Structures are given as C-alpha cells and as structure tokens.
Amino acid sequence: TKKSVEMKNSMVKQMSALEQETRKLRANLASLKRENAHLKSDNHRMETELLSVNRKVIELEKLACEIKPSTNNCELYRRAMEAENKIKKLEMELGKALNSQKRSDEVFGAN
C-alpha cells in the first residue's frame, strides 16, 4: 500500500541519516584518539624536561653549598635532595601508571 511504501522510504532515510552520523562520529573518535596520543606524548616530554631542570637546580644548589657552605646554601641543597628523592618516587609511580595506562589502552583499543 501507499502508506507502507511511505513508511519504508521514511525508515530508509532515517537509516541512511543514522549511518552517516555514525561515520561522522567514528571519524571524530579517531581524530580524538590521535589528539589524545599527541597530548600524552607532549605531556611525557614536558614532565621529562621538568625533571631535567629540577636536577640541574639541585646541581647548582650543591655547588653553592660546596663553594660557600653557608647555612642557607646547604639548607637549600638539603631540601633539594629531599625533593629529588620525592621526584624519584613519583617517577616510579608515573612509570607504573603509564604502563598501566598503556595496557588499558591496548585492551580497549585506544591510542
């Protein structure tokens, strides 16, 4: 009947629209996964650079303590070494977290 043909055509149009929307969403998801991978990489690079800068500061504070062993210079160095120990612990935790995230990404197919 004419009514059933109209319903069928309407359903075909709806299905086509849904398929097009699905393709668009899949493309957006792929784009977001790529962007997320880049952000993770940038974040890791910046964390590495920050740790490098922190270590250079510690070296300078150590030199200041050795050159002029005033209470202030050596106290700064002592605090810096405490911070370095905390940084090392955080690096280990970060490494564990990154490995865990990598395993999770592999399981769920994320990048």
QUISULPE-V848631 format. One record per pair of residues at least 6 apart in sequence whose ideal C-beta (glycine too) atoms are under 8 Angstrom apart, sorted by sequence separation. I is the first residue (numbers start at 1). GAP is how many residues later the second one is. D is the distance in Angstrom with one decimal. If there is no record, write none. Layout:
BEGIN
i=(I	I)
gap=(GAP	GAP)
d=(D	D)
END
This chain:
BEGIN
i=(67	104	105	65	64	65	65	61	64	65	64	61	62	61	62	58	61	58	57	58	58	58	54	55	54	54	51	51	47	44	36	37	36	33	34	33)
gap=(6	6	6	8	9	9	11	12	12	12	13	15	15	16	18	19	19	22	23	23	25	26	29	29	30	33	36	40	47	54	74	74	75	77	77	78)
d=(8.0	7.6	6.8	4.5	4.4	4.4	7.4	7.1	7.1	4.2	7.1	4.8	5.2	4.4	7.6	7.4	4.7	4.3	6.6	6.8	7.6	5.5	7.2	7.1	7.2	6.2	6.2	6.9	7.1	7.4	7.2	4.2	6.6	6.0	6.5	4.5)
END
